[in-house]
Amino acid sequence: MVARTRAKPKPTPTSTSTQITFCAKNTPTVVKRRNPHGRFSNPVLQPHPDDLVLCNVLSRSCNRCANANANANGKASAEHAKAFNLDAQTIRYLQRRKRPLHFLSLFSGIAGFELGIYQLFPNAVCVGFCEIDKGAITIYLHHYPGARNLGDITQVSFKEFRTQIDLVVGGSPCTDLSAISPNRADQLKGTKSRLFFHFVRCLKECRPQFFLLENVGSMKKDSRSKMTDILSSFGGLEPALVDAAMFTAQRRRRLFWSNFKIFDLHSKSPDNAVAQTFATRILQHKYGRNRAPSILDIIEPKKIARDQAHTPKLLHYFNNEVGKPDKLGKRKRRIEAYGYYTRDSSADKSKCILASVGSDNSNLVIDQRFTPPLYRKWTVREVERLQGFPDGYTDCLRDPRDQLKALGNAVAPPVIAYIMQCFQRHLVES
Ligand SMILES: C[S@@+](CC[C@H](N)C(=O)[O-])C[C@H]1O[C@@H](n2cnc3c(N)ncnc32)[C@H](O)[C@@H]1O
């Protein structure tokens, strides 16, 4: 006798109410328009044009809905590309592309890379991510429920992904590389920063077509050369230095290694015109204008800022300890390292936000809207904006210190969106 099996119920598309959680800053409206599957019947979200999350909304609904496969033909990409004002050649390329971009995300944190990738490749499929920090994982899975966490990178074999992966991305820890790290002498030998070699192992094991690696701009030349040498055996180029200040109100200089060309935003060569066009698209899409925000554009109202005032104990610390040798007597504390900010025009960008931004002795703001100036901390909302994340992105964590730590570790998504345009250009031309 043949056993009769019941037909599996079709999964239902993601509800719009879940999607709305992405869009805390600009409440999206629900409109009827052609959805990622080419039908008009289902209402889809129309987020505000400066909301980075547009692509996530599309890609989440695509990945989870019953017609995910039918969607893989690039229709959504092309639709999105138009919204993003990409050139005709790129749109044609996206329409022709049969298979969505498959990528692996390493040291994923709160998905800073993912936000940038989905902006340009809304159908992209993340086959897995590697993260061990509880807070970061909570935020990641809040935005990408059902994503596969491969866990501790040192324990993962990437062989199972061989030939499946188009792109591997990641920002390996900079704990022992950064100029302000107490363990700076260790560089690539440091317990955290040597995890870079697991990124390299991943490239060896799964042999992706492309890779993108991020790390701090302030590492020693030796480490930079060593990393460049190692990655050159995978077709890697000299790293590109990109400062998030081009897209946000924060100075954050980061090196990016890749085996596709990242256009230099500061060069005087003809490439600079291409770089500026890409940068303008990001700014127009996110802020509706051609210039990056300054501190004044992202700062919270005085009423909220007042609650962030530093304690007298901490002010004493800043007044008396900064500038003196630290406990180990090895190096001077530098005021800049702790991020003093003013409201005058000479300080329109914040110093680099650190992972320790939530702890007491880091990233101080001198808010000169107050008389006398108020010494205070950044709010979570301000740090989300300084990093280029949507407002409320980390609100699924309850403790602001955890939110700030996760944000301080992250890569700025608008920078990744810029690099993804360079990547797309490479794909179109190759
Ligand atoms: C520089 S941060 C990268 C953040 C990420 N790019 C983002 O946008 O949030 C490095 C990340 O690597 C993670 N990490 C550290 N050791 C790890 C390990 N053994 N396996 C996987 N991830 C690890 C840290 O928790 C941290 O989130």
The ligand as a MOL file (V3000), in Angstrom:
LIG
                    3D

  0  0  0     0  0            999 V3000
M  V30 BEGIN CTAB
M  V30 COUNTS 27 29 0 0 0
M  V30 BEGIN ATOM
M  V30 1 C 35.4860 44.3510 14.1810 0
M  V30 2 S 34.0910 43.4680 14.6920 0 CHG=1
M  V30 3 C 33.2180 43.3360 13.1580 0
M  V30 4 C 31.8430 43.9040 13.2550 0
M  V30 5 C 30.9890 43.7950 12.0110 0
M  V30 6 N 31.6830 44.1170 10.8040 0
M  V30 7 C 29.7500 44.6830 12.1270 0
M  V30 8 O 29.4040 45.3850 11.2020 0
M  V30 9 O 29.1330 44.6980 13.2050 0 CHG=-1
M  V30 10 C 34.7370 41.8410 14.9120 0
M  V30 11 C 33.6940 40.8250 15.3160 0
M  V30 12 O 34.2900 39.5290 15.3470 0
M  V30 13 C 33.6500 38.7900 16.3640 0
M  V30 14 N 34.5010 37.6630 16.7590 0
M  V30 15 C 35.5490 37.6580 17.6220 0
M  V30 16 N 36.0660 36.4220 17.7330 0
M  V30 17 C 35.3240 35.6250 16.9360 0
M  V30 18 C 35.3510 34.2260 16.6280 0
M  V30 19 N 36.2610 33.4150 17.1870 0
M  V30 20 N 34.4410 33.7280 15.7580 0
M  V30 21 C 33.5130 34.5440 15.1890 0
M  V30 22 N 33.4360 35.8660 15.4380 0
M  V30 23 C 34.3240 36.4000 16.2990 0
M  V30 24 C 33.4640 39.8100 17.4750 0
M  V30 25 O 32.4530 39.4080 18.3840 0
M  V30 26 C 33.0900 41.0610 16.6890 0
M  V30 27 O 31.7090 41.1970 16.5700 0
M  V30 END ATOM
M  V30 BEGIN BOND
M  V30 1 1 1 2
M  V30 2 1 2 3
M  V30 3 1 2 10
M  V30 4 1 3 4
M  V30 5 1 4 5
M  V30 6 1 5 6
M  V30 7 1 5 7
M  V30 8 2 7 8
M  V30 9 1 7 9
M  V30 10 1 10 11
M  V30 11 1 11 12
M  V30 12 1 11 26
M  V30 13 1 12 13
M  V30 14 1 13 14
M  V30 15 1 13 24
M  V30 16 1 14 15
M  V30 17 1 14 23
M  V30 18 2 15 16
M  V30 19 1 16 17
M  V30 20 1 17 18
M  V30 21 2 17 23
M  V30 22 1 18 19
M  V30 23 2 18 20
M  V30 24 1 20 21
M  V30 25 2 21 22
M  V30 26 1 22 23
M  V30 27 1 24 25
M  V30 28 1 24 26
M  V30 29 1 26 27
M  V30 END BOND
M  V30 END CTAB
M  END
